[in-house]
């Protein structure tokens, strides 16, 4: 499966683009030139969402060579994975700007079911975010989430509102060669690592 956008063009929508099928799949650009811009006109939309509530086991997708431009709305994310198991995802060479949260692997699904006594909690695994830039978050984090086998490599994450990177849980992760700077809210951090027990 491939969804390719033409270089130098802008694609605007007031609804979120949602992936509700398992891969192998690629969302990216074709041709030579500037990254195509995917832009939301709805202040409360996730721009690109992998995983849909009620559908599970979305896996093996690559999102690459795109600019994800938000409106700064309070519920928006540039790239959002949630509502189901979202494994084996690669985000490569993205420019993510002007969203409430830049890239989010939502912990809400697993925490929700754990709090209600679910016996088996699936934590997302094999996630790579590489060679990307995340800037100008308007109310949240640059990068937020939880995963096992999580690689965050060579990214530039800056000018966020809250913590630049907030990791709720990581198992066997590598965070290397990133430049992370300038959260604007008082008493926030460029990197925060938390602990959730499963």
PyMOL CGO cylinders between C-alpha atoms (Angstrom):
from pymol import cmd
from pymol.cgo import CYLINDER

trace = [
    CYLINDER, 0.00, 0.00, 0.00, 1.32, 3.45, -0.90, 0.3, 1, 1, 1, 1, 1, 1,
    CYLINDER, 1.32, 3.45, -0.90, -0.13, 6.94, -0.58, 0.3, 1, 1, 1, 1, 1, 1,
    CYLINDER, -0.13, 6.94, -0.58, 2.23, 9.45, -2.21, 0.3, 1, 1, 1, 1, 1, 1,
    CYLINDER, 2.23, 9.45, -2.21, 1.78, 13.22, -2.37, 0.3, 1, 1, 1, 1, 1, 1,
    CYLINDER, 1.78, 13.22, -2.37, 3.36, 15.38, -5.06, 0.3, 1, 1, 1, 1, 1, 1,
    CYLINDER, 3.36, 15.38, -5.06, 6.35, 17.46, -3.95, 0.3, 1, 1, 1, 1, 1, 1,
    CYLINDER, 6.35, 17.46, -3.95, 5.86, 21.22, -3.41, 0.3, 1, 1, 1, 1, 1, 1,
    CYLINDER, 5.86, 21.22, -3.41, 2.06, 20.90, -3.16, 0.3, 1, 1, 1, 1, 1, 1,
    CYLINDER, 2.06, 20.90, -3.16, -0.25, 21.61, -0.21, 0.3, 1, 1, 1, 1, 1, 1,
    CYLINDER, -0.25, 21.61, -0.21, -3.10, 19.30, 0.74, 0.3, 1, 1, 1, 1, 1, 1,
    CYLINDER, -3.10, 19.30, 0.74, -5.61, 20.79, 3.20, 0.3, 1, 1, 1, 1, 1, 1,
    CYLINDER, -5.61, 20.79, 3.20, -8.52, 19.11, 4.96, 0.3, 1, 1, 1, 1, 1, 1,
    CYLINDER, -8.52, 19.11, 4.96, -10.82, 19.81, 7.88, 0.3, 1, 1, 1, 1, 1, 1,
    CYLINDER, -10.82, 19.81, 7.88, -10.94, 16.13, 8.88, 0.3, 1, 1, 1, 1, 1, 1,
    CYLINDER, -10.94, 16.13, 8.88, -8.19, 13.87, 10.15, 0.3, 1, 1, 1, 1, 1, 1,
    CYLINDER, -8.19, 13.87, 10.15, -6.54, 11.39, 7.82, 0.3, 1, 1, 1, 1, 1, 1,
    CYLINDER, -6.54, 11.39, 7.82, -6.86, 7.99, 9.55, 0.3, 1, 1, 1, 1, 1, 1,
    CYLINDER, -6.86, 7.99, 9.55, -5.15, 4.70, 8.83, 0.3, 1, 1, 1, 1, 1, 1,
    CYLINDER, -5.15, 4.70, 8.83, -7.35, 1.80, 9.84, 0.3, 1, 1, 1, 1, 1, 1,
    CYLINDER, -7.35, 1.80, 9.84, -5.61, -1.01, 7.96, 0.3, 1, 1, 1, 1, 1, 1,
    CYLINDER, -5.61, -1.01, 7.96, -2.47, -2.94, 8.70, 0.3, 1, 1, 1, 1, 1, 1,
    CYLINDER, -2.47, -2.94, 8.70, 0.54, -2.52, 6.38, 0.3, 1, 1, 1, 1, 1, 1,
    CYLINDER, 0.54, -2.52, 6.38, 2.95, -2.99, 4.84, 0.3, 1, 1, 1, 1, 1, 1,
    CYLINDER, 2.95, -2.99, 4.84, 2.31, 0.62, 3.81, 0.3, 1, 1, 1, 1, 1, 1,
    CYLINDER, 2.31, 0.62, 3.81, 4.02, 3.91, 3.03, 0.3, 1, 1, 1, 1, 1, 1,
    CYLINDER, 4.02, 3.91, 3.03, 2.74, 7.47, 3.21, 0.3, 1, 1, 1, 1, 1, 1,
    CYLINDER, 2.74, 7.47, 3.21, 5.18, 9.89, 1.64, 0.3, 1, 1, 1, 1, 1, 1,
    CYLINDER, 5.18, 9.89, 1.64, 6.06, 12.01, -1.39, 0.3, 1, 1, 1, 1, 1, 1,
    CYLINDER, 6.06, 12.01, -1.39, 6.95, 11.51, -5.02, 0.3, 1, 1, 1, 1, 1, 1,
    CYLINDER, 6.95, 11.51, -5.02, 9.19, 13.62, -7.20, 0.3, 1, 1, 1, 1, 1, 1,
    CYLINDER, 9.19, 13.62, -7.20, 12.03, 15.99, -6.34, 0.3, 1, 1, 1, 1, 1, 1,
    CYLINDER, 12.03, 15.99, -6.34, 11.52, 19.21, -4.41, 0.3, 1, 1, 1, 1, 1, 1,
    CYLINDER, 11.52, 19.21, -4.41, 10.14, 20.47, -1.12, 0.3, 1, 1, 1, 1, 1, 1,
    CYLINDER, 10.14, 20.47, -1.12, 8.17, 18.17, 1.13, 0.3, 1, 1, 1, 1, 1, 1,
    CYLINDER, 8.17, 18.17, 1.13, 4.44, 18.23, 0.38, 0.3, 1, 1, 1, 1, 1, 1,
    CYLINDER, 4.44, 18.23, 0.38, 2.44, 19.94, 3.13, 0.3, 1, 1, 1, 1, 1, 1,
    CYLINDER, 2.44, 19.94, 3.13, -0.47, 18.16, 4.78, 0.3, 1, 1, 1, 1, 1, 1,
    CYLINDER, -0.47, 18.16, 4.78, -2.47, 20.84, 6.54, 0.3, 1, 1, 1, 1, 1, 1,
    CYLINDER, -2.47, 20.84, 6.54, -5.51, 20.69, 8.78, 0.3, 1, 1, 1, 1, 1, 1,
    CYLINDER, -5.51, 20.69, 8.78, -8.02, 23.52, 8.85, 0.3, 1, 1, 1, 1, 1, 1,
    CYLINDER, -8.02, 23.52, 8.85, -9.80, 22.14, 11.93, 0.3, 1, 1, 1, 1, 1, 1,
    CYLINDER, -9.80, 22.14, 11.93, -8.31, 23.38, 15.21, 0.3, 1, 1, 1, 1, 1, 1,
    CYLINDER, -8.31, 23.38, 15.21, -9.12, 20.16, 17.08, 0.3, 1, 1, 1, 1, 1, 1,
    CYLINDER, -9.12, 20.16, 17.08, -8.00, 17.49, 14.61, 0.3, 1, 1, 1, 1, 1, 1,
    CYLINDER, -8.00, 17.49, 14.61, -5.09, 15.11, 14.67, 0.3, 1, 1, 1, 1, 1, 1,
    CYLINDER, -5.09, 15.11, 14.67, -3.58, 15.69, 11.27, 0.3, 1, 1, 1, 1, 1, 1,
    CYLINDER, -3.58, 15.69, 11.27, -2.55, 12.10, 10.54, 0.3, 1, 1, 1, 1, 1, 1,
    CYLINDER, -2.55, 12.10, 10.54, -3.79, 9.29, 12.80, 0.3, 1, 1, 1, 1, 1, 1,
    CYLINDER, -3.79, 9.29, 12.80, -2.65, 5.67, 12.79, 0.3, 1, 1, 1, 1, 1, 1,
    CYLINDER, -2.65, 5.67, 12.79, -5.12, 3.43, 14.58, 0.3, 1, 1, 1, 1, 1, 1,
    CYLINDER, -5.12, 3.43, 14.58, -8.85, 3.83, 15.00, 0.3, 1, 1, 1, 1, 1, 1,
    CYLINDER, -8.85, 3.83, 15.00, -10.84, 3.16, 18.16, 0.3, 1, 1, 1, 1, 1, 1,
    CYLINDER, -10.84, 3.16, 18.16, -12.28, -0.35, 17.98, 0.3, 1, 1, 1, 1, 1, 1,
    CYLINDER, -12.28, -0.35, 17.98, -9.87, -1.53, 15.27, 0.3, 1, 1, 1, 1, 1, 1,
    CYLINDER, -9.87, -1.53, 15.27, -6.67, -3.16, 16.44, 0.3, 1, 1, 1, 1, 1, 1,
    CYLINDER, -6.67, -3.16, 16.44, -3.33, -4.43, 15.20, 0.3, 1, 1, 1, 1, 1, 1,
    CYLINDER, -3.33, -4.43, 15.20, -2.44, -1.60, 12.85, 0.3, 1, 1, 1, 1, 1, 1,
    CYLINDER, -2.44, -1.60, 12.85, 1.19, -2.38, 12.05, 0.3, 1, 1, 1, 1, 1, 1,
    CYLINDER, 1.19, -2.38, 12.05, 4.02, -1.92, 9.58, 0.3, 1, 1, 1, 1, 1, 1,
    CYLINDER, 4.02, -1.92, 9.58, 3.57, 1.63, 8.27, 0.3, 1, 1, 1, 1, 1, 1,
    CYLINDER, 3.57, 1.63, 8.27, 6.13, 4.22, 7.22, 0.3, 1, 1, 1, 1, 1, 1,
    CYLINDER, 6.13, 4.22, 7.22, 5.35, 7.95, 7.21, 0.3, 1, 1, 1, 1, 1, 1,
    CYLINDER, 5.35, 7.95, 7.21, 8.12, 9.90, 5.53, 0.3, 1, 1, 1, 1, 1, 1,
    CYLINDER, 8.12, 9.90, 5.53, 9.18, 13.08, 3.71, 0.3, 1, 1, 1, 1, 1, 1,
    CYLINDER, 9.18, 13.08, 3.71, 6.12, 15.17, 4.64, 0.3, 1, 1, 1, 1, 1, 1,
    CYLINDER, 6.12, 15.17, 4.64, 5.40, 18.45, 6.39, 0.3, 1, 1, 1, 1, 1, 1,
    CYLINDER, 5.40, 18.45, 6.39, 2.55, 18.15, 8.90, 0.3, 1, 1, 1, 1, 1, 1,
    CYLINDER, 2.55, 18.15, 8.90, 1.22, 21.66, 9.52, 0.3, 1, 1, 1, 1, 1, 1,
    CYLINDER, 1.22, 21.66, 9.52, -1.39, 22.20, 12.22, 0.3, 1, 1, 1, 1, 1, 1,
    CYLINDER, -1.39, 22.20, 12.22, -3.50, 25.13, 13.35, 0.3, 1, 1, 1, 1, 1, 1,
    CYLINDER, -3.50, 25.13, 13.35, -2.30, 25.09, 16.95, 0.3, 1, 1, 1, 1, 1, 1,
    CYLINDER, -2.30, 25.09, 16.95, -5.64, 23.78, 18.26, 0.3, 1, 1, 1, 1, 1, 1,
    CYLINDER, -5.64, 23.78, 18.26, -5.79, 22.38, 21.78, 0.3, 1, 1, 1, 1, 1, 1,
    CYLINDER, -5.79, 22.38, 21.78, -6.57, 18.79, 20.72, 0.3, 1, 1, 1, 1, 1, 1,
    CYLINDER, -6.57, 18.79, 20.72, -4.35, 18.53, 17.66, 0.3, 1, 1, 1, 1, 1, 1,
    CYLINDER, -4.35, 18.53, 17.66, -1.31, 16.37, 16.96, 0.3, 1, 1, 1, 1, 1, 1,
    CYLINDER, -1.31, 16.37, 16.96, 0.76, 16.22, 13.81, 0.3, 1, 1, 1, 1, 1, 1,
    CYLINDER, 0.76, 16.22, 13.81, 1.19, 12.44, 13.87, 0.3, 1, 1, 1, 1, 1, 1,
    CYLINDER, 1.19, 12.44, 13.87, -0.95, 10.55, 16.36, 0.3, 1, 1, 1, 1, 1, 1,
    CYLINDER, -0.95, 10.55, 16.36, -1.08, 6.83, 17.07, 0.3, 1, 1, 1, 1, 1, 1,
    CYLINDER, -1.08, 6.83, 17.07, -3.89, 5.72, 19.31, 0.3, 1, 1, 1, 1, 1, 1,
    CYLINDER, -3.89, 5.72, 19.31, -7.14, 3.88, 19.61, 0.3, 1, 1, 1, 1, 1, 1,
    CYLINDER, -7.14, 3.88, 19.61, -5.59, 0.50, 18.86, 0.3, 1, 1, 1, 1, 1, 1,
    CYLINDER, -5.59, 0.50, 18.86, -2.33, -1.39, 18.77, 0.3, 1, 1, 1, 1, 1, 1,
    CYLINDER, -2.33, -1.39, 18.77, 0.02, 0.51, 16.51, 0.3, 1, 1, 1, 1, 1, 1,
    CYLINDER, 0.02, 0.51, 16.51, 3.24, -1.45, 16.09, 0.3, 1, 1, 1, 1, 1, 1,
    CYLINDER, 3.24, -1.45, 16.09, 6.19, -1.32, 13.70, 0.3, 1, 1, 1, 1, 1, 1,
    CYLINDER, 6.19, -1.32, 13.70, 5.80, 2.33, 12.72, 0.3, 1, 1, 1, 1, 1, 1,
    CYLINDER, 5.80, 2.33, 12.72, 8.57, 4.47, 11.23, 0.3, 1, 1, 1, 1, 1, 1,
    CYLINDER, 8.57, 4.47, 11.23, 8.39, 8.28, 11.05, 0.3, 1, 1, 1, 1, 1, 1,
    CYLINDER, 8.39, 8.28, 11.05, 11.24, 9.49, 8.84, 0.3, 1, 1, 1, 1, 1, 1,
    CYLINDER, 11.24, 9.49, 8.84, 12.30, 12.97, 7.66, 0.3, 1, 1, 1, 1, 1, 1,
    CYLINDER, 12.30, 12.97, 7.66, 9.11, 14.69, 8.82, 0.3, 1, 1, 1, 1, 1, 1,
    CYLINDER, 9.11, 14.69, 8.82, 8.68, 18.39, 9.53, 0.3, 1, 1, 1, 1, 1, 1,
    CYLINDER, 8.68, 18.39, 9.53, 5.96, 18.76, 12.17, 0.3, 1, 1, 1, 1, 1, 1,
    CYLINDER, 5.96, 18.76, 12.17, 4.94, 22.34, 12.98, 0.3, 1, 1, 1, 1, 1, 1,
    CYLINDER, 4.94, 22.34, 12.98, 2.32, 24.33, 14.88, 0.3, 1, 1, 1, 1, 1, 1,
    CYLINDER, 2.32, 24.33, 14.88, 0.44, 21.49, 16.56, 0.3, 1, 1, 1, 1, 1, 1,
    CYLINDER, 0.44, 21.49, 16.56, -0.60, 21.14, 20.18, 0.3, 1, 1, 1, 1, 1, 1,
    CYLINDER, -0.60, 21.14, 20.18, 1.54, 17.97, 20.33, 0.3, 1, 1, 1, 1, 1, 1,
    CYLINDER, 1.54, 17.97, 20.33, 4.01, 17.19, 17.57, 0.3, 1, 1, 1, 1, 1, 1,
    CYLINDER, 4.01, 17.19, 17.57, 4.11, 13.37, 17.57, 0.3, 1, 1, 1, 1, 1, 1,
    CYLINDER, 4.11, 13.37, 17.57, 2.13, 11.33, 20.10, 0.3, 1, 1, 1, 1, 1, 1,
    CYLINDER, 2.13, 11.33, 20.10, 1.97, 7.63, 20.84, 0.3, 1, 1, 1, 1, 1, 1,
    CYLINDER, 1.97, 7.63, 20.84, -1.04, 7.81, 23.12, 0.3, 1, 1, 1, 1, 1, 1,
    CYLINDER, -1.04, 7.81, 23.12, -0.86, 5.98, 26.42, 0.3, 1, 1, 1, 1, 1, 1,
    CYLINDER, -0.86, 5.98, 26.42, -4.54, 6.51, 27.06, 0.3, 1, 1, 1, 1, 1, 1,
    CYLINDER, -4.54, 6.51, 27.06, -5.69, 3.25, 25.52, 0.3, 1, 1, 1, 1, 1, 1,
    CYLINDER, -5.69, 3.25, 25.52, -3.48, 0.92, 27.57, 0.3, 1, 1, 1, 1, 1, 1,
    CYLINDER, -3.48, 0.92, 27.57, -3.85, 2.95, 30.76, 0.3, 1, 1, 1, 1, 1, 1,
    CYLINDER, -3.85, 2.95, 30.76, -7.62, 3.01, 30.35, 0.3, 1, 1, 1, 1, 1, 1,
    CYLINDER, -7.62, 3.01, 30.35, -7.92, -0.76, 30.13, 0.3, 1, 1, 1, 1, 1, 1,
    CYLINDER, -7.92, -0.76, 30.13, -5.31, -1.39, 32.83, 0.3, 1, 1, 1, 1, 1, 1,
    CYLINDER, -5.31, -1.39, 32.83, -7.27, 0.78, 35.25, 0.3, 1, 1, 1, 1, 1, 1,
    CYLINDER, -7.27, 0.78, 35.25, -10.33, -1.36, 34.57, 0.3, 1, 1, 1, 1, 1, 1,
    CYLINDER, -10.33, -1.36, 34.57, -8.65, -4.65, 35.32, 0.3, 1, 1, 1, 1, 1, 1,
    CYLINDER, -8.65, -4.65, 35.32, -7.70, -5.88, 31.86, 0.3, 1, 1, 1, 1, 1, 1,
    CYLINDER, -7.70, -5.88, 31.86, -5.40, -8.87, 32.24, 0.3, 1, 1, 1, 1, 1, 1,
    CYLINDER, -5.40, -8.87, 32.24, -3.30, -8.30, 29.11, 0.3, 1, 1, 1, 1, 1, 1,
    CYLINDER, -3.30, -8.30, 29.11, -2.15, -4.81, 28.17, 0.3, 1, 1, 1, 1, 1, 1,
    CYLINDER, -2.15, -4.81, 28.17, -0.53, -4.34, 24.78, 0.3, 1, 1, 1, 1, 1, 1,
    CYLINDER, -0.53, -4.34, 24.78, 2.23, -1.74, 24.74, 0.3, 1, 1, 1, 1, 1, 1,
    CYLINDER, 2.23, -1.74, 24.74, 3.19, -0.47, 21.30, 0.3, 1, 1, 1, 1, 1, 1,
    CYLINDER, 3.19, -0.47, 21.30, 6.51, -1.84, 20.05, 0.3, 1, 1, 1, 1, 1, 1,
    CYLINDER, 6.51, -1.84, 20.05, 9.11, -1.28, 17.33, 0.3, 1, 1, 1, 1, 1, 1,
    CYLINDER, 9.11, -1.28, 17.33, 8.65, 2.46, 16.83, 0.3, 1, 1, 1, 1, 1, 1,
    CYLINDER, 8.65, 2.46, 16.83, 11.27, 4.59, 15.08, 0.3, 1, 1, 1, 1, 1, 1,
    CYLINDER, 11.27, 4.59, 15.08, 11.26, 8.38, 14.79, 0.3, 1, 1, 1, 1, 1, 1,
    CYLINDER, 11.26, 8.38, 14.79, 14.31, 9.55, 12.85, 0.3, 1, 1, 1, 1, 1, 1,
    CYLINDER, 14.31, 9.55, 12.85, 15.78, 12.58, 11.08, 0.3, 1, 1, 1, 1, 1, 1,
    CYLINDER, 15.78, 12.58, 11.08, 12.69, 14.68, 11.77, 0.3, 1, 1, 1, 1, 1, 1,
    CYLINDER, 12.69, 14.68, 11.77, 12.04, 18.19, 13.07, 0.3, 1, 1, 1, 1, 1, 1,
    CYLINDER, 12.04, 18.19, 13.07, 9.29, 19.06, 15.52, 0.3, 1, 1, 1, 1, 1, 1,
    CYLINDER, 9.29, 19.06, 15.52, 8.75, 22.70, 16.46, 0.3, 1, 1, 1, 1, 1, 1,
    CYLINDER, 8.75, 22.70, 16.46, 6.28, 25.23, 17.75, 0.3, 1, 1, 1, 1, 1, 1,
    CYLINDER, 6.28, 25.23, 17.75, 3.91, 23.15, 19.81, 0.3, 1, 1, 1, 1, 1, 1,
    CYLINDER, 3.91, 23.15, 19.81, 1.20, 25.41, 21.17, 0.3, 1, 1, 1, 1, 1, 1,
    CYLINDER, 1.20, 25.41, 21.17, 0.07, 23.70, 24.36, 0.3, 1, 1, 1, 1, 1, 1,
    CYLINDER, 0.07, 23.70, 24.36, 1.79, 20.37, 24.80, 0.3, 1, 1, 1, 1, 1, 1,
    CYLINDER, 1.79, 20.37, 24.80, 4.87, 18.33, 24.04, 0.3, 1, 1, 1, 1, 1, 1,
    CYLINDER, 4.87, 18.33, 24.04, 7.08, 17.87, 21.04, 0.3, 1, 1, 1, 1, 1, 1,
    CYLINDER, 7.08, 17.87, 21.04, 7.15, 14.07, 21.41, 0.3, 1, 1, 1, 1, 1, 1,
    CYLINDER, 7.15, 14.07, 21.41, 4.93, 12.13, 23.82, 0.3, 1, 1, 1, 1, 1, 1,
    CYLINDER, 4.93, 12.13, 23.82, 4.22, 8.47, 24.39, 0.3, 1, 1, 1, 1, 1, 1,
    CYLINDER, 4.22, 8.47, 24.39, 5.23, 4.97, 25.39, 0.3, 1, 1, 1, 1, 1, 1,
    CYLINDER, 5.23, 4.97, 25.39, 6.67, 2.03, 23.53, 0.3, 1, 1, 1, 1, 1, 1,
    CYLINDER, 6.67, 2.03, 23.53, 8.90, -1.02, 23.67, 0.3, 1, 1, 1, 1, 1, 1,
    CYLINDER, 8.90, -1.02, 23.67, 11.84, -1.18, 21.27, 0.3, 1, 1, 1, 1, 1, 1,
    CYLINDER, 11.84, -1.18, 21.27, 11.57, 2.55, 20.66, 0.3, 1, 1, 1, 1, 1, 1,
    CYLINDER, 11.57, 2.55, 20.66, 14.26, 4.39, 18.67, 0.3, 1, 1, 1, 1, 1, 1,
    CYLINDER, 14.26, 4.39, 18.67, 14.37, 8.19, 18.54, 0.3, 1, 1, 1, 1, 1, 1,
    CYLINDER, 14.37, 8.19, 18.54, 17.37, 9.10, 16.41, 0.3, 1, 1, 1, 1, 1, 1,
    CYLINDER, 17.37, 9.10, 16.41, 18.78, 12.28, 14.90, 0.3, 1, 1, 1, 1, 1, 1,
    CYLINDER, 18.78, 12.28, 14.90, 15.78, 14.54, 15.48, 0.3, 1, 1, 1, 1, 1, 1,
    CYLINDER, 15.78, 14.54, 15.48, 15.58, 18.28, 16.14, 0.3, 1, 1, 1, 1, 1, 1,
    CYLINDER, 15.58, 18.28, 16.14, 12.83, 19.02, 18.70, 0.3, 1, 1, 1, 1, 1, 1,
    CYLINDER, 12.83, 19.02, 18.70, 12.56, 22.65, 19.77, 0.3, 1, 1, 1, 1, 1, 1,
    CYLINDER, 12.56, 22.65, 19.77, 10.39, 25.59, 20.79, 0.3, 1, 1, 1, 1, 1, 1,
    CYLINDER, 10.39, 25.59, 20.79, 7.76, 23.48, 22.48, 0.3, 1, 1, 1, 1, 1, 1,
    CYLINDER, 7.76, 23.48, 22.48, 5.26, 24.76, 25.00, 0.3, 1, 1, 1, 1, 1, 1,
    CYLINDER, 5.26, 24.76, 25.00, 5.63, 22.03, 27.64, 0.3, 1, 1, 1, 1, 1, 1,
    CYLINDER, 5.63, 22.03, 27.64, 8.24, 19.24, 27.95, 0.3, 1, 1, 1, 1, 1, 1,
    CYLINDER, 8.24, 19.24, 27.95, 10.06, 18.89, 24.65, 0.3, 1, 1, 1, 1, 1, 1,
    CYLINDER, 10.06, 18.89, 24.65, 10.06, 15.09, 25.06, 0.3, 1, 1, 1, 1, 1, 1,
    CYLINDER, 10.06, 15.09, 25.06, 7.82, 13.29, 27.57, 0.3, 1, 1, 1, 1, 1, 1,
    CYLINDER, 7.82, 13.29, 27.57, 8.29, 9.53, 27.71, 0.3, 1, 1, 1, 1, 1, 1,
    CYLINDER, 8.29, 9.53, 27.71, 5.65, 7.73, 29.76, 0.3, 1, 1, 1, 1, 1, 1,
    CYLINDER, 5.65, 7.73, 29.76, 7.32, 4.34, 29.43, 0.3, 1, 1, 1, 1, 1, 1,
    CYLINDER, 7.32, 4.34, 29.43, 10.09, 2.82, 27.36, 0.3, 1, 1, 1, 1, 1, 1,
    CYLINDER, 10.09, 2.82, 27.36, 11.39, -0.74, 27.24, 0.3, 1, 1, 1, 1, 1, 1,
    CYLINDER, 11.39, -0.74, 27.24, 14.63, -1.38, 25.35, 0.3, 1, 1, 1, 1, 1, 1,
    CYLINDER, 14.63, -1.38, 25.35, 14.74, 2.10, 23.84, 0.3, 1, 1, 1, 1, 1, 1,
    CYLINDER, 14.74, 2.10, 23.84, 17.46, 4.15, 22.20, 0.3, 1, 1, 1, 1, 1, 1,
    CYLINDER, 17.46, 4.15, 22.20, 17.38, 7.96, 22.24, 0.3, 1, 1, 1, 1, 1, 1,
    CYLINDER, 17.38, 7.96, 22.24, 20.50, 9.15, 20.45, 0.3, 1, 1, 1, 1, 1, 1,
    CYLINDER, 20.50, 9.15, 20.45, 21.92, 12.06, 18.44, 0.3, 1, 1, 1, 1, 1, 1,
    CYLINDER, 21.92, 12.06, 18.44, 18.92, 14.32, 18.98, 0.3, 1, 1, 1, 1, 1, 1,
    CYLINDER, 18.92, 14.32, 18.98, 18.99, 18.08, 19.51, 0.3, 1, 1, 1, 1, 1, 1,
    CYLINDER, 18.99, 18.08, 19.51, 16.28, 18.96, 22.03, 0.3, 1, 1, 1, 1, 1, 1,
    CYLINDER, 16.28, 18.96, 22.03, 15.82, 22.53, 23.28, 0.3, 1, 1, 1, 1, 1, 1,
    CYLINDER, 15.82, 22.53, 23.28, 13.73, 25.43, 24.45, 0.3, 1, 1, 1, 1, 1, 1,
    CYLINDER, 13.73, 25.43, 24.45, 10.50, 24.40, 26.17, 0.3, 1, 1, 1, 1, 1, 1,
    CYLINDER, 10.50, 24.40, 26.17, 8.80, 27.69, 27.00, 0.3, 1, 1, 1, 1, 1, 1,
    CYLINDER, 8.80, 27.69, 27.00, 6.63, 26.83, 30.02, 0.3, 1, 1, 1, 1, 1, 1,
    CYLINDER, 6.63, 26.83, 30.02, 8.23, 27.44, 33.42, 0.3, 1, 1, 1, 1, 1, 1,
    CYLINDER, 8.23, 27.44, 33.42, 9.33, 24.27, 35.27, 0.3, 1, 1, 1, 1, 1, 1,
    CYLINDER, 9.33, 24.27, 35.27, 9.23, 22.01, 32.23, 0.3, 1, 1, 1, 1, 1, 1,
    CYLINDER, 9.23, 22.01, 32.23, 12.10, 19.98, 30.82, 0.3, 1, 1, 1, 1, 1, 1,
    CYLINDER, 12.10, 19.98, 30.82, 13.72, 19.16, 27.53, 0.3, 1, 1, 1, 1, 1, 1,
    CYLINDER, 13.72, 19.16, 27.53, 13.44, 15.45, 28.40, 0.3, 1, 1, 1, 1, 1, 1,
    CYLINDER, 13.44, 15.45, 28.40, 11.34, 13.69, 31.02, 0.3, 1, 1, 1, 1, 1, 1,
    CYLINDER, 11.34, 13.69, 31.02, 11.22, 9.94, 31.56, 0.3, 1, 1, 1, 1, 1, 1,
    CYLINDER, 11.22, 9.94, 31.56, 8.39, 8.49, 33.64, 0.3, 1, 1, 1, 1, 1, 1,
    CYLINDER, 8.39, 8.49, 33.64, 7.48, 5.04, 34.84, 0.3, 1, 1, 1, 1, 1, 1,
    CYLINDER, 7.48, 5.04, 34.84, 4.31, 3.12, 34.16, 0.3, 1, 1, 1, 1, 1, 1,
    CYLINDER, 4.31, 3.12, 34.16, 4.29, -0.51, 35.32, 0.3, 1, 1, 1, 1, 1, 1,
    CYLINDER, 4.29, -0.51, 35.32, 2.71, -3.23, 33.18, 0.3, 1, 1, 1, 1, 1, 1,
]
cmd.load_cgo(trace, "trace")
